[in-house]
């Protein structure tokens, strides 16, 4: 039988050990825990009077028989104990003792906490000093590495600029060499270019496959080129020698740039290393190894000499191309006139195609943005539906649980009515949300179809632009051989 209203008994019935002045060892602390009853917090779902209270309250304190305290004596010879207090109450300590014990425990607790706080403060200061020193030292090394990385990036940029200029110059001289060889061999080179332009334009797709002005001018150019029978005289030996010099200077630049890139990669990796980075290890004695072979002055002078040599070779190559230009001037009059007409037609057609492509891209971007917004709304609606379904589960679970109330407790109270209303409201909201979701998905499908049409049209325009701008105009920048030299493009 469980007694309600009986005072709750203490859970820990063992006497409290006297507080120690110092912290005990871990083994002694662990041993002291063996005779302690662990604290188990009651669940918040228990009734207002938990089972632990029932068990404690159900125990009636009684005194043990006196015969057990005096073994060996029969009950008739035991001297009866006469209590001076009613109801058998025995007092072991006075109230003053109880208060003094409490005050002693409070003071010892405060002293221990104060000592612990001072120790924590000292530890925090020590740890902070260690971290600041390590951070300052590591920051200086990181700063030096950053400056080194900046120096390498500067020379890398200079090398890249010079290498790009040398590559362009070498390519220009190589184009000149190829044009000269083709001009000396035959005058059919420009004809082949025009013919290839026509063939490439046949690869246009869909509505872009039209008989436009560009195609008409190309046909006219082919007719004119067939009548051209002029021979070009060139000195290829000088051009070939200059090409070899350019390639040597280019190789030096590329080798230096490759070394700079590797050094930049290593120093940048070192610059980005942190205490939390992966791949950091101990390397005993590495600070005693000196594998350097240059100093900053010789290191910078080496790259500067390579750049100066490349600039000299580029200047010589430019002069050689200028001298070759004067030789080729008289061979391009008739071809150039038609070449200009074809280029103008190409430019006009490319502009028209680019404008159409830009408009398509604008509409496509707007369509994609609308698709993104619709998809976002669909996700919001789906999340809202899930949230409402959770609320519906809660309301229906509450209604289901309330059906288990016994007898007259099955009352149609305000809570019951509100729960029923809540279920109906949530169901109506879910129906509306599902309708919105279906409408959004239908609109998304229409937008996706519109996007597919625009993307297909964009592919057609990109293909036409690639053919006219990259393939055709890319070839026409080198044919006929005097076009670039005369400066008309």
KAMO-V356765 format. One record per residue. N is the residue number from 0. SS is DSSP state (H for helix, E for strand, - for the rest). PSI is psi as a letter, one per 30 degrees, with the letter a starting at -180 (* if undefined). D_FIRST is the distance of its C-alpha to the first C-alpha in whole Angstrom. Layout:
n=N ss=SS psi=PSI d_first=D_FIRST
n=N ss=SS psi=PSI d_first=D_FIRST
//
This chain:
n=0 ss=- psi=k d_first=0
n=1 ss=- psi=k d_first=4
n=2 ss=- psi=j d_first=6
n=3 ss=- psi=k d_first=10
n=4 ss=- psi=f d_first=13
n=5 ss=- psi=k d_first=12
n=6 ss=- psi=k d_first=15
n=7 ss=- psi=k d_first=16
n=8 ss=- psi=l d_first=17
n=9 ss=- psi=k d_first=20
n=10 ss=- psi=e d_first=20
n=11 ss=- psi=j d_first=23
n=12 ss=- psi=g d_first=23
n=13 ss=- psi=k d_first=27
n=14 ss=- psi=k d_first=30
n=15 ss=- psi=k d_first=32
n=16 ss=- psi=l d_first=35
n=17 ss=- psi=k d_first=38
n=18 ss=- psi=k d_first=40
n=19 ss=- psi=l d_first=43
n=20 ss=- psi=f d_first=47
n=21 ss=- psi=l d_first=48
n=22 ss=- psi=k d_first=46
n=23 ss=- psi=l d_first=45
n=24 ss=- psi=l d_first=46
n=25 ss=H psi=e d_first=44
n=26 ss=H psi=e d_first=43
n=27 ss=H psi=e d_first=42
n=28 ss=H psi=e d_first=40
n=29 ss=H psi=e d_first=38
n=30 ss=H psi=e d_first=38
n=31 ss=H psi=f d_first=36
n=32 ss=- psi=f d_first=33
n=33 ss=- psi=f d_first=32
n=34 ss=- psi=g d_first=30
n=35 ss=- psi=k d_first=28
n=36 ss=- psi=k d_first=25
n=37 ss=- psi=k d_first=26
n=38 ss=- psi=k d_first=25
n=39 ss=- psi=j d_first=24
n=40 ss=- psi=k d_first=24
n=41 ss=- psi=k d_first=22
n=42 ss=- psi=k d_first=23
n=43 ss=- psi=f d_first=24
n=44 ss=- psi=f d_first=23
n=45 ss=- psi=l d_first=19
n=46 ss=- psi=l d_first=17
n=47 ss=- psi=f d_first=18
n=48 ss=- psi=j d_first=15
n=49 ss=- psi=l d_first=15
n=50 ss=H psi=e d_first=13
n=51 ss=H psi=e d_first=14
n=52 ss=H psi=e d_first=13
n=53 ss=H psi=e d_first=9
n=54 ss=H psi=e d_first=10
n=55 ss=H psi=e d_first=12
n=56 ss=H psi=f d_first=10
n=57 ss=- psi=f d_first=7
n=58 ss=- psi=k d_first=10
n=59 ss=- psi=j d_first=11
n=60 ss=- psi=k d_first=15
n=61 ss=- psi=l d_first=17
n=62 ss=- psi=k d_first=21
n=63 ss=- psi=l d_first=22
n=64 ss=- psi=k d_first=24
n=65 ss=H psi=f d_first=28
n=66 ss=H psi=f d_first=29
n=67 ss=H psi=f d_first=28
n=68 ss=H psi=f d_first=30
n=69 ss=- psi=i d_first=33
n=70 ss=- psi=k d_first=34
n=71 ss=- psi=f d_first=36
n=72 ss=- psi=k d_first=36
n=73 ss=- psi=l d_first=35
n=74 ss=H psi=f d_first=32
n=75 ss=H psi=f d_first=35
n=76 ss=H psi=g d_first=37
n=77 ss=- psi=k d_first=35
n=78 ss=- psi=k d_first=36
n=79 ss=- psi=k d_first=33
n=80 ss=- psi=k d_first=32
n=81 ss=- psi=j d_first=33
n=82 ss=- psi=k d_first=31
n=83 ss=- psi=f d_first=33
n=84 ss=- psi=k d_first=30
n=85 ss=H psi=l d_first=27
n=86 ss=H psi=g d_first=24
n=87 ss=H psi=h d_first=25
n=88 ss=- psi=k d_first=25
n=89 ss=- psi=k d_first=28
n=90 ss=- psi=k d_first=30
n=91 ss=- psi=e d_first=32
n=92 ss=- psi=l d_first=33
n=93 ss=- psi=l d_first=35
n=94 ss=H psi=e d_first=35
n=95 ss=H psi=e d_first=38
n=96 ss=H psi=e d_first=37
n=97 ss=H psi=e d_first=34
n=98 ss=H psi=e d_first=37
n=99 ss=H psi=e d_first=39
n=100 ss=H psi=e d_first=37
n=101 ss=H psi=e d_first=36
n=102 ss=H psi=e d_first=40
n=103 ss=H psi=e d_first=41
n=104 ss=H psi=e d_first=39
n=105 ss=H psi=e d_first=40
n=106 ss=H psi=e d_first=43
n=107 ss=H psi=e d_first=43
n=108 ss=H psi=e d_first=41
n=109 ss=H psi=e d_first=44
n=110 ss=H psi=e d_first=47
n=111 ss=H psi=e d_first=46
n=112 ss=H psi=e d_first=45
n=113 ss=H psi=e d_first=49
n=114 ss=H psi=e d_first=50
n=115 ss=H psi=e d_first=49
n=116 ss=H psi=e d_first=50
n=117 ss=H psi=e d_first=53
n=118 ss=H psi=e d_first=53
n=119 ss=H psi=e d_first=52
n=120 ss=H psi=e d_first=55
n=121 ss=H psi=e d_first=58
n=122 ss=H psi=e d_first=57
n=123 ss=H psi=e d_first=57
n=124 ss=H psi=e d_first=60
n=125 ss=H psi=e d_first=61
n=126 ss=H psi=e d_first=60
n=127 ss=H psi=e d_first=62
n=128 ss=H psi=e d_first=65
n=129 ss=H psi=e d_first=65
n=130 ss=H psi=e d_first=64
n=131 ss=H psi=e d_first=67
n=132 ss=H psi=e d_first=70
n=133 ss=H psi=e d_first=69
n=134 ss=H psi=e d_first=69
n=135 ss=H psi=e d_first=72
n=136 ss=H psi=e d_first=74
n=137 ss=H psi=e d_first=73
n=138 ss=H psi=e d_first=74
n=139 ss=H psi=e d_first=77
n=140 ss=H psi=e d_first=78
n=141 ss=H psi=e d_first=76
n=142 ss=H psi=e d_first=79
n=143 ss=H psi=e d_first=82
n=144 ss=H psi=e d_first=81
n=145 ss=H psi=e d_first=80
n=146 ss=H psi=e d_first=84
n=147 ss=H psi=e d_first=85
n=148 ss=H psi=e d_first=84
n=149 ss=H psi=e d_first=85
n=150 ss=H psi=e d_first=89
n=151 ss=H psi=e d_first=88
n=152 ss=H psi=e d_first=87
n=153 ss=H psi=e d_first=91
n=154 ss=H psi=e d_first=93
n=155 ss=H psi=e d_first=91
n=156 ss=H psi=e d_first=92
n=157 ss=H psi=e d_first=95
n=158 ss=H psi=e d_first=96
n=159 ss=H psi=e d_first=94
n=160 ss=H psi=e d_first=96
n=161 ss=H psi=e d_first=99
n=162 ss=H psi=e d_first=98
n=163 ss=H psi=e d_first=98
n=164 ss=H psi=e d_first=101
n=165 ss=H psi=e d_first=103
n=166 ss=H psi=e d_first=101
n=167 ss=H psi=e d_first=102
n=168 ss=H psi=e d_first=106
n=169 ss=H psi=e d_first=106
n=170 ss=H psi=e d_first=105
n=171 ss=H psi=e d_first=107
n=172 ss=H psi=e d_first=110
n=173 ss=H psi=e d_first=109
n=174 ss=H psi=e d_first=109
n=175 ss=H psi=e d_first=112
n=176 ss=H psi=e d_first=113
n=177 ss=H psi=e d_first=112
n=178 ss=H psi=e d_first=114
n=179 ss=H psi=e d_first=117
n=180 ss=H psi=e d_first=117
n=181 ss=H psi=e d_first=116
n=182 ss=H psi=e d_first=119
n=183 ss=H psi=e d_first=121
n=184 ss=H psi=e d_first=120
n=185 ss=- psi=l d_first=120
n=186 ss=- psi=g d_first=120
n=187 ss=- psi=f d_first=117
n=188 ss=H psi=e d_first=114
n=189 ss=H psi=e d_first=114
n=190 ss=H psi=e d_first=114
n=191 ss=H psi=e d_first=111
n=192 ss=H psi=e d_first=109
n=193 ss=H psi=e d_first=110
n=194 ss=H psi=e d_first=110
n=195 ss=H psi=e d_first=106
n=196 ss=H psi=e d_first=105
n=197 ss=H psi=e d_first=106
n=198 ss=H psi=e d_first=104
n=199 ss=H psi=e d_first=101
n=200 ss=H psi=f d_first=101
n=201 ss=- psi=f d_first=101
n=202 ss=- psi=g d_first=98
n=203 ss=- psi=l d_first=96
n=204 ss=- psi=l d_first=94
n=205 ss=H psi=b d_first=94
n=206 ss=H psi=f d_first=95
n=207 ss=H psi=f d_first=96
n=208 ss=- psi=i d_first=99
n=209 ss=- psi=l d_first=102
n=210 ss=- psi=i d_first=106
n=211 ss=- psi=a d_first=106
n=212 ss=H psi=e d_first=108
n=213 ss=H psi=e d_first=107
n=214 ss=H psi=e d_first=108
n=215 ss=H psi=e d_first=111
n=216 ss=H psi=e d_first=112
n=217 ss=H psi=e d_first=111
n=218 ss=H psi=e d_first=113
n=219 ss=H psi=e d_first=116
n=220 ss=H psi=e d_first=116
n=221 ss=H psi=e d_first=116
n=222 ss=H psi=e d_first=119
n=223 ss=H psi=e d_first=120
n=224 ss=H psi=e d_first=119
n=225 ss=H psi=f d_first=121
n=226 ss=- psi=f d_first=124
n=227 ss=- psi=k d_first=124
n=228 ss=- psi=h d_first=126
n=229 ss=- psi=k d_first=126
n=230 ss=- psi=k d_first=125
n=231 ss=- psi=k d_first=123
n=232 ss=- psi=k d_first=125
n=233 ss=- psi=l d_first=122
n=234 ss=- psi=j d_first=122
n=235 ss=H psi=f d_first=119
n=236 ss=H psi=e d_first=120
n=237 ss=H psi=e d_first=119
n=238 ss=H psi=e d_first=116
n=239 ss=H psi=e d_first=115
n=240 ss=H psi=e d_first=115
n=241 ss=H psi=e d_first=113
n=242 ss=H psi=e d_first=110
n=243 ss=H psi=e d_first=110
n=244 ss=H psi=e d_first=110
n=245 ss=H psi=e d_first=107
n=246 ss=H psi=e d_first=105
n=247 ss=H psi=e d_first=106
n=248 ss=H psi=e d_first=105
n=249 ss=H psi=e d_first=102
n=250 ss=H psi=e d_first=101
n=251 ss=H psi=e d_first=101
n=252 ss=H psi=e d_first=99
n=253 ss=H psi=e d_first=96
n=254 ss=H psi=e d_first=96
n=255 ss=H psi=e d_first=95
n=256 ss=H psi=e d_first=93
n=257 ss=H psi=e d_first=91
n=258 ss=H psi=e d_first=91
n=259 ss=H psi=e d_first=90
n=260 ss=H psi=e d_first=87
n=261 ss=H psi=e d_first=86
n=262 ss=H psi=e d_first=86
n=263 ss=H psi=e d_first=84
n=264 ss=H psi=e d_first=81
n=265 ss=H psi=e d_first=81
n=266 ss=H psi=e d_first=81
n=267 ss=H psi=e d_first=79
n=268 ss=H psi=e d_first=76
n=269 ss=H psi=e d_first=76
n=270 ss=H psi=e d_first=76
n=271 ss=H psi=f d_first=73
n=272 ss=- psi=k d_first=71
n=273 ss=- psi=l d_first=68
n=274 ss=- psi=f d_first=65
n=275 ss=- psi=g d_first=63
n=276 ss=- psi=l d_first=66
n=277 ss=- psi=l d_first=66
n=278 ss=- psi=g d_first=69
n=279 ss=- psi=k d_first=69
n=280 ss=- psi=l d_first=70
n=281 ss=- psi=k d_first=71
n=282 ss=- psi=j d_first=75
n=283 ss=- psi=k d_first=76
n=284 ss=- psi=g d_first=80
n=285 ss=H psi=f d_first=80
n=286 ss=H psi=f d_first=81
n=287 ss=H psi=f d_first=84
n=288 ss=- psi=k d_first=86
n=289 ss=- psi=j d_first=88
n=290 ss=- psi=g d_first=89
n=291 ss=- psi=k d_first=91
n=292 ss=- psi=g d_first=95
n=293 ss=- psi=l d_first=95
n=294 ss=- psi=l d_first=95
n=295 ss=H psi=e d_first=94
n=296 ss=H psi=e d_first=98
n=297 ss=H psi=e d_first=99
n=298 ss=H psi=e d_first=96
n=299 ss=H psi=e d_first=97
n=300 ss=H psi=e d_first=101
n=301 ss=H psi=e d_first=100
n=302 ss=H psi=e d_first=98
n=303 ss=H psi=e d_first=101
n=304 ss=H psi=e d_first=104
n=305 ss=H psi=e d_first=102
n=306 ss=H psi=e d_first=102
n=307 ss=H psi=e d_first=106
n=308 ss=H psi=e d_first=107
n=309 ss=H psi=e d_first=105
n=310 ss=H psi=e d_first=107
n=311 ss=H psi=e d_first=110
n=312 ss=H psi=e d_first=110
n=313 ss=H psi=e d_first=108
n=314 ss=H psi=e d_first=111
n=315 ss=H psi=e d_first=114
n=316 ss=H psi=e d_first=112
n=317 ss=H psi=e d_first=112
n=318 ss=H psi=e d_first=116
n=319 ss=H psi=e d_first=117
n=320 ss=H psi=e d_first=115
n=321 ss=H psi=e d_first=117
n=322 ss=H psi=e d_first=120
n=323 ss=H psi=f d_first=119
n=324 ss=H psi=e d_first=119
n=325 ss=H psi=f d_first=122
n=326 ss=H psi=e d_first=123
n=327 ss=H psi=f d_first=121
n=328 ss=H psi=e d_first=122
n=329 ss=H psi=f d_first=125
n=330 ss=H psi=g d_first=123
n=331 ss=- psi=g d_first=120
n=332 ss=H psi=e d_first=122
n=333 ss=H psi=e d_first=122
n=334 ss=H psi=e d_first=119
n=335 ss=H psi=e d_first=117
n=336 ss=H psi=e d_first=118
n=337 ss=H psi=e d_first=116
n=338 ss=H psi=e d_first=113
n=339 ss=H psi=e d_first=113
n=340 ss=H psi=e d_first=113
n=341 ss=H psi=e d_first=110
n=342 ss=H psi=e d_first=108
n=343 ss=H psi=e d_first=108
n=344 ss=H psi=e d_first=107
n=345 ss=H psi=e d_first=104
n=346 ss=H psi=e d_first=103
n=347 ss=H psi=e d_first=103
n=348 ss=H psi=e d_first=101
n=349 ss=H psi=e d_first=99
n=350 ss=H psi=e d_first=98
n=351 ss=H psi=e d_first=98
n=352 ss=H psi=e d_first=95
n=353 ss=H psi=e d_first=93
n=354 ss=H psi=e d_first=93
n=355 ss=H psi=e d_first=92
n=356 ss=H psi=e d_first=89
n=357 ss=H psi=e d_first=88
n=358 ss=H psi=e d_first=88
n=359 ss=H psi=e d_first=86
n=360 ss=H psi=e d_first=84
n=361 ss=H psi=e d_first=83
n=362 ss=H psi=e d_first=82
n=363 ss=H psi=e d_first=80
n=364 ss=H psi=e d_first=78
n=365 ss=H psi=e d_first=77
n=366 ss=H psi=e d_first=76
n=367 ss=H psi=e d_first=74
n=368 ss=H psi=e d_first=72
n=369 ss=H psi=e d_first=71
n=370 ss=H psi=e d_first=70
n=371 ss=H psi=e d_first=68
n=372 ss=H psi=e d_first=67
n=373 ss=H psi=e d_first=66
n=374 ss=H psi=e d_first=64
n=375 ss=H psi=e d_first=62
n=376 ss=H psi=e d_first=61
n=377 ss=H psi=e d_first=60
n=378 ss=H psi=e d_first=58
n=379 ss=H psi=e d_first=56
n=380 ss=H psi=e d_first=56
n=381 ss=H psi=e d_first=54
n=382 ss=H psi=e d_first=52
n=383 ss=H psi=e d_first=51
n=384 ss=H psi=e d_first=50
n=385 ss=H psi=e d_first=48
n=386 ss=H psi=e d_first=46
n=387 ss=H psi=e d_first=46
n=388 ss=H psi=e d_first=45
n=389 ss=H psi=e d_first=42
n=390 ss=H psi=e d_first=41
n=391 ss=H psi=e d_first=41
n=392 ss=H psi=e d_first=39
n=393 ss=H psi=e d_first=36
n=394 ss=H psi=e d_first=37
n=395 ss=H psi=e d_first=37
n=396 ss=H psi=e d_first=34
n=397 ss=H psi=e d_first=32
n=398 ss=H psi=e d_first=33
n=399 ss=H psi=e d_first=32
n=400 ss=H psi=e d_first=29
n=401 ss=H psi=f d_first=29
n=402 ss=- psi=f d_first=29
n=403 ss=- psi=g d_first=26
n=404 ss=- psi=k d_first=24
n=405 ss=- psi=k d_first=23
n=406 ss=H psi=b d_first=25
n=407 ss=H psi=f d_first=26
n=408 ss=H psi=f d_first=25
n=409 ss=- psi=i d_first=28
n=410 ss=- psi=k d_first=30
n=411 ss=- psi=i d_first=34
n=412 ss=- psi=a d_first=34
n=413 ss=H psi=e d_first=36
n=414 ss=H psi=e d_first=34
n=415 ss=H psi=e d_first=35
n=416 ss=H psi=e d_first=38
n=417 ss=H psi=e d_first=39
n=418 ss=H psi=e d_first=38
n=419 ss=H psi=e d_first=40
n=420 ss=H psi=e d_first=43
n=421 ss=H psi=e d_first=42
n=422 ss=H psi=e d_first=42
n=423 ss=H psi=e d_first=46
n=424 ss=H psi=e d_first=47
n=425 ss=H psi=e d_first=46
n=426 ss=H psi=e d_first=48
n=427 ss=H psi=e d_first=51
n=428 ss=H psi=e d_first=51
n=429 ss=H psi=e d_first=51
n=430 ss=H psi=e d_first=54
n=431 ss=H psi=e d_first=56
n=432 ss=H psi=e d_first=55
n=433 ss=H psi=e d_first=56
n=434 ss=H psi=e d_first=59
n=435 ss=H psi=e d_first=60
n=436 ss=H psi=e d_first=60
n=437 ss=H psi=e d_first=62
n=438 ss=H psi=e d_first=65
n=439 ss=H psi=e d_first=64
n=440 ss=H psi=e d_first=65
n=441 ss=H psi=e d_first=68
n=442 ss=H psi=e d_first=69
n=443 ss=H psi=e d_first=69
n=444 ss=H psi=e d_first=70
n=445 ss=H psi=e d_first=73
n=446 ss=H psi=e d_first=73
n=447 ss=H psi=e d_first=73
n=448 ss=H psi=e d_first=76
n=449 ss=H psi=e d_first=78
n=450 ss=H psi=e d_first=77
n=451 ss=H psi=e d_first=79
n=452 ss=H psi=e d_first=82
n=453 ss=H psi=e d_first=82
n=454 ss=H psi=e d_first=82
n=455 ss=H psi=e d_first=84
n=456 ss=H psi=e d_first=87
n=457 ss=H psi=e d_first=86
n=458 ss=H psi=e d_first=87
n=459 ss=H psi=e d_first=90
n=460 ss=H psi=e d_first=91
n=461 ss=H psi=e d_first=90
n=462 ss=H psi=e d_first=92
n=463 ss=H psi=e d_first=95
n=464 ss=H psi=e d_first=95
n=465 ss=H psi=e d_first=94
n=466 ss=H psi=e d_first=97
n=467 ss=H psi=e d_first=99
n=468 ss=H psi=e d_first=98
n=469 ss=H psi=e d_first=97
n=470 ss=H psi=e d_first=99
n=471 ss=H psi=e d_first=102
n=472 ss=H psi=f d_first=103
n=473 ss=H psi=e d_first=102
n=474 ss=H psi=e d_first=105
n=475 ss=H psi=f d_first=107
n=476 ss=- psi=f d_first=106
n=477 ss=- psi=f d_first=108
n=478 ss=- psi=k d_first=111
n=479 ss=- psi=l d_first=114
n=480 ss=- psi=f d_first=115
n=481 ss=- psi=g d_first=116
n=482 ss=H psi=e d_first=114
n=483 ss=H psi=e d_first=111
n=484 ss=H psi=e d_first=114
n=485 ss=H psi=f d_first=116
n=486 ss=- psi=g d_first=113
n=487 ss=- psi=f d_first=113
n=488 ss=- psi=* d_first=109
//
